[in-house]
Amino acid sequence: MFNNLSEKLDKALHTLKGHGKITEVNVAETLKEVRRALLDADVNFKIAKEFTKTVQKKALGQDVLTTLNPGQLMVKLVKDELTELMGGDTVGINLGGSPTVILMSGLQGSGKTTFSGKLANYLKTKKSKQVLLVGCDVYRPAAINQLRVVGEQIGVEVYAEEGNQNPVEISQNAIKHAKANGKNVVIIDTAGRLAVDEEMMTEISNIHKAVSPQETLFVVDSMTGQDAVNTAKAFNDVLNFDGVVLTKLDGDTRGGAALSIKSVVDKPIKFIGTGEKMDAIDVFHPSRMADRILGMGDVVSLVERAQEQYDEEEARKLQKKIAKNQFGFDDFLSQIQQIKKMGSMKDLVGMIPGAGKALKDVDIDDDAFKGIEAIIHSMTPDERSTPTIINASRKKRIAKGSGTSVQEVNQLMKQFDQMSKMMKMMQGGGGRKMMQMMKGMR
């Protein structure tokens, strides 16, 4: 996420490191590179210029804080300004109304239908809502089928009317259906076009007037950069939408849309799509995103995701097993499954401060655990529960069954043993001892 921009900003801000104080000359040099990084990321020239002008004014208008060196101060100023540029505060979704009506808008190919499913899944699982998805793309037969597949995948009902070519009528009937069947959220997936045209705008405007949605969201493919911002402006002029959804942020996006869109349409980014899976959706937090762009990670989001997968009862059972030295490969596999539920590996690594920069040239695949899982699945139940019985002949059999080498099996056994010892150490007073040792090493 924003890898190129992060790298270029890091190089630009590196200019100030080592300087004893901030001067007009070194600030100008640094911000020239910052502006260049923003323009390379497809940020609007006017916005990039205004951004660096504001940072320069703030940098030269204050003394360097005693706890910060010039480089750190500049990072803080750039971070604060990036946060403001992307909206400042987090803006949630409006779930008022009975039912809540959410109208989705955007161009064809922006990921609108897929995101409608992600949003339905988010509201169902995180907000305990009864959701109805509505197919109003009457021009593209595959669109209704796609929505039905998505609905089936997440266990959400899809409302569509075969043969009816009137999207206004379909959306009104869908709301009546929702009221009669106890649905408290209606998500209307509208038709997209390859480009903004008058017919499309008139149609979605008519749906908007007919259903009076509590929330109108504009879905935009973040990889289209400045074009996305121009499209958003055209839609906002007609719909006066409530918020923006940025999809495909897991790709090699330049980030221009995320950084420019709020300034151009003065509407908040509410959600981001971070992958293909139905749970790859995040509420947009400007401050956290600014941290990630500057390579500071996003520990808060990482902890929140971990807490969502955290099962207190399972944790208690695991603690007892560790205390009795009964932690086995089945437990290890269970921990891997929980990590995988937290999201894509690339995204998770990006949330760890400094990890994104350290691993920028490493291809982190979502199948990173595939080999480990294959090895564990090739073990017998006895071997998984009592790893100490795994001898040389068993390792050969496990390697053959998992399509790996004995060396890879040995490596996993070694890692497992080290992790088991560390977990055992952290159980009792070991954790305190480790902390005391670390303090003594300072």
Steps between C-alpha positions, in 0.01 A plus 500: 500500500658828379844333485645737238372811677627376838845432356525841331378690805749312716784607266374859497477524880842336534645827368446668838644221712834595649431876486524682830217739426234585247591774251324646197752326273473144634119528535473616140719209381297245695160633393604516137553123519175453694309689228668286233398182689138618519490586129648159414219348706253678266395764753351812342775764442306776677441276805866389512617862479259615773601204718873580493433872543302431821768266640774754420310776679455282810862380497649848483248647740604301805809411700623142483359318802768380739382137470509501121777540250421690176434178308253376762327838511456500122359145507248614763399806297462295180303234689262760647448663161443163326237422764323832433527450123318166529224641718638538851239308698351155441142528370272201559207377295152637572277211607189707573164435334269201509634336295835669435530547123853508356538594133819387325627702203806487276637407160496149356806304616551705817417198717154631595315165501776320692518784751120493546548139613792592728296779659202265547732246666655771722159627615374147558802373696626815675176695549252206528279641223246315285611602150331487160709540184315647200601448137414811298745451213239405238738536204769248584349150555819381667468773765191343664662155487818641654296657782318170560831312523629760747176484702515121519864516608423723802149370577314820405176512301510661154194673356468522121212512250541300181369685195450833677715767333401780738766537775296765684205261529727209602663703777162619636362143496816376672448742790139377540632142498761591764236652730273196462783255572677660795805634313646812661760586233446518122806529275415600143758404237445728199617477138842630404629621165847504350488881513281771650201567273175696527272194487685334788495813713127556439421141595694495827366846585144367455571202727650737758189722497264201518660316797652794699798295626656561840838436342618544140847360441722557198719197427826573322789285380801652679733378225352749252665790684408851385224369268326365809496847655352658185228231485420555867447871433259425210295261718499734798367788289192287424456285813663702777613165642587445867829319475761324290607136488850427368535149358808301394731667753685170527634546146804704398302821531671836476272650763396815311128433543525448876703819544306726262135398512405669831641836387317488166151382605513586872352160589661249737648166402291258708623155401788335317516162327825317573467168318272261316349317798162608638652610831766717329334826599623764747354818642724782376707674770696798354751509786576128482536517122744791533705287741509215249600727211793627708607145592388529863263203476152482646517316830150608608334336199719192543390465864134555404519223240669267750229572759229413247651153464581464872303229683538525879395140561749371243770724650440350848524145361821591319652646819431175687659295221811720499526477880482119480740488203223357280510761221491300176484549124116503502517805727766653273272443198211664686713811561591515129128486405429795730782705343368421151153626598652838586560583133764482228857449619623800300243721673585367847875552448427859392342560842820411686719810546811478281410156359367634170829681433716208614309251281431728201678268255354182651192356331265412786251250366165417659611138461795563734370232740417246229820296546468500880136390481587222254772368735267505803216334307741221400560413866297238686274615789759357747783692332303824511416465869843367605765649265785337698419158342591631151824319413704484177282239326182687590651823363568325167138382482366847594722669239385257229133541594518881502707537184779669697854405601629352827695825540172700494345261755807544724476877465134498606578271795777737612275808470222321685737400781633858536147642506386242759792591730430872464129453575587289804742769618237773460245298703641540849755745630702458182332799343606721790853355493529576130386859554754545783777357280407739219502796737845397623631491142423869436 
